[in-house]
């Protein structure tokens, strides 16, 4: 057991495990590595191969040991690097084999041709049984989480089946593929840092705008003030000084607050430019309206198009977007920009409230 | 309870003394001879212009359908029989006739070189760790 035994302190925190794509995949590890992986001290049932958190594996090997119980098979699988026990539960179809004569009477009825569900089910059961019932020397593919029971590692099969491999094509392909997987994935150290150090400025800003956008999607807020959403961005700020230098936190305290405000200001500017939010009135009291949830603006735009489409000038083609924009600015709010109007028009059209007659003309029927 | 892992070996390695007695191996080869009354079979393979033979003890896998001239894969333990050289006591004997032997050899070499590479790297990684 010369596998790198990891210091518990070095273990990546469980919060970050999901960032490693290998964590949610069935890792095609060699049995030797599965047996030697270190188990996590935080969460039993999670193992570490080369700092990659792993809990389910995918194995192909020869059955060299077999034990049958009422509910499960226990197969010892040898892939040429190690042997591991695989606990393979029998499913209900397999257990039914005790009374095979159950559907015997129905066979003759449907034998005249046509589809007989009973015979088909019987065929399926037989096929499944032949795939699940293996003898020593046969090839087994098994996927499932790794468990340690009685100090022995085993695989709790979530899927398992016999592999028909008369000319070893599957085994050879597997033997060629696994080293590549190791080189490209498993043996590369995982990158689980929550923020990349290089472009943290850019990424935190786009993260901030996305956070606010998600918030709008989940909560139907129509109006807000900056301090209402400020807390949403707090995690983006506090994670930065930690990664830079953990011991400078007291110094970073006041500047973190400034950073937060600056980030919020920039994010809101981007959202305004994109038309996601707008300020109906520019005053000391910074109130932002969420374009998508602003029913007043929707009604205003709809009314404008409805009224102006009746005018002779616009009757044929409908109103041009710039005409609508200037009308909205005159009648509703001076601060609505074109991006915001486009969002509104798109959503109105999705509701069939308005109809576009060209890419920039809208009308109401 | 579980047997040891049977590591792939080339037929020409079995008799060369590279594998110890009791070690588990898996070896491929063409069945050239089978004597059921003695439970003895012989696999053969060509390598470097020489024919190599592997003696197999087949008591545990009998009865099996023997096709002389077909490719077989054997899993078993190395045994030093009295007098007549190394023998593999088969646990598994599968007929794999039609196997692409060249590709299989390549796959075995590939797997070995991967493990070699990895041990090298681990050795490298271990050294600086010791130094600190």
Boltz contact constraints between the chains, C-beta under 6 A:
constraints:
  - contact:
      token1: [A, 64]
      token2: [B, 3]
      max_distance: 6.0
  - contact:
      token1: [A, 65]
      token2: [B, 2]
      max_distance: 6.0
  - contact:
      token1: [A, 76]
      token2: [B, 2]
      max_distance: 6.0
  - contact:
      token1: [A, 78]
      token2: [B, 5]
      max_distance: 6.0
  - contact:
      token1: [A, 78]
      token2: [B, 6]
      max_distance: 6.0
  - contact:
      token1: [A, 80]
      token2: [B, 7]
      max_distance: 6.0
  - contact:
      token1: [A, 80]
      token2: [B, 8]
      max_distance: 6.0
  - contact:
      token1: [A, 81]
      token2: [B, 5]
      max_distance: 6.0
  - contact:
      token1: [A, 82]
      token2: [B, 5]
      max_distance: 6.0
  - contact:
      token1: [A, 83]
      token2: [B, 2]
      max_distance: 6.0
  - contact:
      token1: [A, 83]
      token2: [B, 5]
      max_distance: 6.0
  - contact:
      token1: [A, 137]
      token2: [B, 92]
      max_distance: 6.0
  - contact:
      token1: [A, 137]
      token2: [B, 94]
      max_distance: 6.0
  - contact:
      token1: [A, 167]
      token2: [B, 98]
      max_distance: 6.0
  - contact:
      token1: [A, 167]
      token2: [B, 99]
      max_distance: 6.0
  - contact:
      token1: [A, 168]
      token2: [B, 96]
      max_distance: 6.0
  - contact:
      token1: [A, 168]
      token2: [B, 99]
      max_distance: 6.0
  - contact:
      token1: [A, 172]
      token2: [B, 103]
      max_distance: 6.0
  - contact:
      token1: [A, 172]
      token2: [B, 104]
      max_distance: 6.0
  - contact:
      token1: [A, 172]
      token2: [B, 107]
      max_distance: 6.0
  - contact:
      token1: [A, 175]
      token2: [B, 107]
      max_distance: 6.0
  - contact:
      token1: [A, 175]
      token2: [B, 111]
      max_distance: 6.0
  - contact:
      token1: [A, 176]
      token2: [B, 107]
      max_distance: 6.0
  - contact:
      token1: [A, 176]
      token2: [B, 110]
      max_distance: 6.0
  - contact:
      token1: [A, 179]
      token2: [B, 110]
      max_distance: 6.0
  - contact:
      token1: [A, 179]
      token2: [B, 114]
      max_distance: 6.0
